[in-house]
Amino acid sequence: MLGNSFGRIFRITTCGESYGIGKGSGLAVIVDGVPPGLKITREVIQEELDKRRPGIGKINSPRKETDQCEIFAGIGQDGVTTGAPLGIIIYNVDTQKIHIDQYREYKDIFRPGHATYPFFLKYGEAQDWCGAGRASGRETVARVAGGAVAKFILKREGLEILAYTKECMGIKARDMKWEEIKKNYRKNEINCPDLEAAKKMEKRVLEIKEEGDTAGGIIELIIHNIPAGLGEPVFDKMSALLAHAICSIGAVKGIEFGAGFKVGNMKGSENNDQPYITKDGKIRFRTNNAGGLLGGITNGEDIVARVAVKPTPTISIEQTSINMKTMEEVKLKPITRRDPTLVGRIYAVIEAMAAITVLDALYLARAYDSLAKLDKKWMRLKENY
Ligand SMILES: Cc1cc2nc3c(=O)[nH]c(=O)nc-3n(C[C@H](O)[C@H](O)[C@H](O)COP(=O)(O)O)c2cc1C
C-alpha cells in the first residue's frame, strides 16, 4: 500500500487498521517537523481525539472506542518536545468477537458504498476484511492526533481552525459571523452552531436512522486569521493542497471555496471582492467570494470552504451485491453498527487535515521568504506571518 504520508516539511505518516491483529492493535502517527521545546501533552491531543470519538450520543456510532492516546516518542525528560519526530498511538479497545464474526460472514461480499471492491482488485484475498482496514473511518483517528500537533503550533501563531455542520438533508444553518460560530461550536451532537437548525437536523437524522438508513451533509471549514502569502502559484496552490488533504478523507465527495459552485451563475461584478485599506494601513476585502484565496495564494481573509460528506455506506437495509469469490449475485443482510450520519464526527478530521496543510505551507513560505529577501514594503503586507 502506497501513500501513507502527507505534508512536505510538517509531515504525518500513519499506520494501523480498524481492528488489526490481536491484543495491542491500534493506529499510530509519526509527526515530522515538530519544533523543540513545546509542551505538547497527551491532553492536548486527547482534546482533539474526543471530538471524533464514536460511542457518544444518538447520532454517532455505538462502537465503544475510548480513543485514548499515548505519546511514545519525541518528548524528553522535561516533558517538552525534543525536536525529534513525535510518535502517538491509539489502541483499539472495542474489537469484539461478535463483530469480527459478522465481518467474516460477508468478507467475500462487495459492500455497496464501501471500498471493498477496489480493495479486492488491489490486494486480492489478502485484503483486510475486518472493519474495512485502512478504508475504515477509524483510520482517521491517527490524522486527528497528527492534526492536534499542527493545531497546537498554529495557535501560537494566532491561527484558528474550525469546522461545523452547515447543511444536512436539506436543512441549512443560517449564515453566521465567526464570533457566533465560535461561541456555538460543538454545542450539540451534530455540531451546528445555528442552534435552531441543529434541532431540526438531529430530528431528521434520527428519523432516517429509524428507517435503517443514513444521512449525508455539508461541513463548512473556516481557517481564521491566516496570513496572506501562503501557497505557491502553480501546482501547490493552497486551494489544491487543501483539496488534496480533505478529499483524502473517506466519505468526502467534494470541496468548494468561497462562493464555490455559485460562481457559475455570478457576474464578474458580483463575484470580484473589492479591496480597501483599513485604518491601520492593511489591505482587506469587502466580501469574501474568493474564500480567502487569489491565484491559489492566501489573501489575508479567512479561508472558507465547504465539504460534501456522503451518507454512511453501512445501512440496516437489505441490499443486492456480489460475492467476489463465487462471482454470484447475493443479498447483503442489514448491518447495524454504524453512524447514522458522519457529520457529527468528520469535522474533527477536516480540521486536522486543514491544520497539517496550513502549517506545512507556513513552514515553506517562511523558508522561501528567508532567502527571497523581498523589499520590506511588501513584507509588511503579510506582517503577522
Ligand atoms: C470519521 C469517519 C467515520 C466513519 N464511520 C463509518 C462507519 O461507521 N460506517 C461506514 O460504513 N463508513 C464510515 N465511514 C466512511 C467510510 O470510511 C468510507 O465511506 C469508505 O471508506 C469508502 O470511501 P468513499 O466514501 O470515500 O468512497 C467513516 C468515515 C469517517 C471519515
The ligand as an SDF file (V2000), in Angstrom:
LIG
                    3D

 31 33  0  0  0  0  0  0  0  0999 V2000
  -14.7590    9.7500   10.8790 C   0  0  0  0  0  0  0  0  0  0  0  0
  -15.3220    8.7640    9.9020 C   0  0  0  0  0  0  0  0  0  0  0  0
  -16.1440    7.7370   10.3820 C   0  0  0  0  0  0  0  0  0  0  0  0
  -16.6880    6.8100    9.5060 C   0  0  0  0  0  0  0  0  0  0  0  0
  -17.5110    5.8420   10.0120 N   0  0  0  0  0  0  0  0  0  0  0  0
  -18.0980    4.9580    9.1730 C   0  0  0  0  0  0  0  0  0  0  0  0
  -18.9970    3.9610    9.6690 C   0  0  0  0  0  0  0  0  0  0  0  0
  -19.2650    3.8550   10.8710 O   0  0  0  0  0  0  0  0  0  0  0  0
  -19.5600    3.1120    8.7630 N   0  0  0  0  0  0  0  0  0  0  0  0
  -19.3180    3.2120    7.4290 C   0  0  0  0  0  0  0  0  0  0  0  0
  -19.8750    2.4450    6.6490 O   0  0  0  0  0  0  0  0  0  0  0  0
  -18.4820    4.1530    6.9280 N   0  0  0  0  0  0  0  0  0  0  0  0
  -17.8670    5.0150    7.7520 C   0  0  0  0  0  0  0  0  0  0  0  0
  -17.0220    5.9760    7.2360 N   0  0  0  0  0  0  0  0  0  0  0  0
  -16.9050    6.1210    5.7640 C   0  0  0  0  0  0  0  0  0  0  0  0
  -16.0050    5.1500    5.1010 C   0  0  0  0  0  0  0  0  0  0  0  0
  -14.7090    5.2110    5.6590 O   0  0  0  0  0  0  0  0  0  0  0  0
  -15.9170    5.4780    3.5770 C   0  0  0  0  0  0  0  0  0  0  0  0
  -17.1690    5.8100    3.0880 O   0  0  0  0  0  0  0  0  0  0  0  0
  -15.3980    4.3090    2.8030 C   0  0  0  0  0  0  0  0  0  0  0  0
  -14.0460    4.1060    3.1160 O   0  0  0  0  0  0  0  0  0  0  0  0
  -15.4990    4.4740    1.2910 C   0  0  0  0  0  0  0  0  0  0  0  0
  -14.8020    5.6000    0.8640 O   0  0  0  0  0  0  0  0  0  0  0  0
  -15.5060    6.7420   -0.0150 P   0  0  0  0  0  0  0  0  0  0  0  0
  -16.7960    7.0050    0.6710 O   0  0  0  0  0  0  0  0  0  0  0  0
  -14.5770    7.9010    0.0510 O   0  0  0  0  0  0  0  0  0  0  0  0
  -15.6780    6.1740   -1.3960 O   0  0  0  0  0  0  0  0  0  0  0  0
  -16.4310    6.8880    8.1000 C   0  0  0  0  0  0  0  0  0  0  0  0
  -15.5770    7.9110    7.6330 C   0  0  0  0  0  0  0  0  0  0  0  0
  -15.0360    8.8370    8.5130 C   0  0  0  0  0  0  0  0  0  0  0  0
  -14.1280    9.8980    7.9760 C   0  0  0  0  0  0  0  0  0  0  0  0
  1  2  1  0
  2  3  1  0
  2 30  2  0
  3  4  2  0
  4  5  1  0
  4 28  1  0
  5  6  2  0
  6  7  1  0
  6 13  1  0
  7  8  2  0
  7  9  1  0
  9 10  1  0
 10 11  2  0
 10 12  1  0
 12 13  2  0
 13 14  1  0
 14 15  1  0
 14 28  1  0
 15 16  1  0
 16 17  1  0
 16 18  1  0
 18 19  1  0
 18 20  1  0
 20 21  1  0
 20 22  1  0
 22 23  1  0
 23 24  1  0
 24 25  2  0
 24 26  1  0
 24 27  1  0
 28 29  2  0
 29 30  1  0
 30 31  1  0
M  END
$$$$
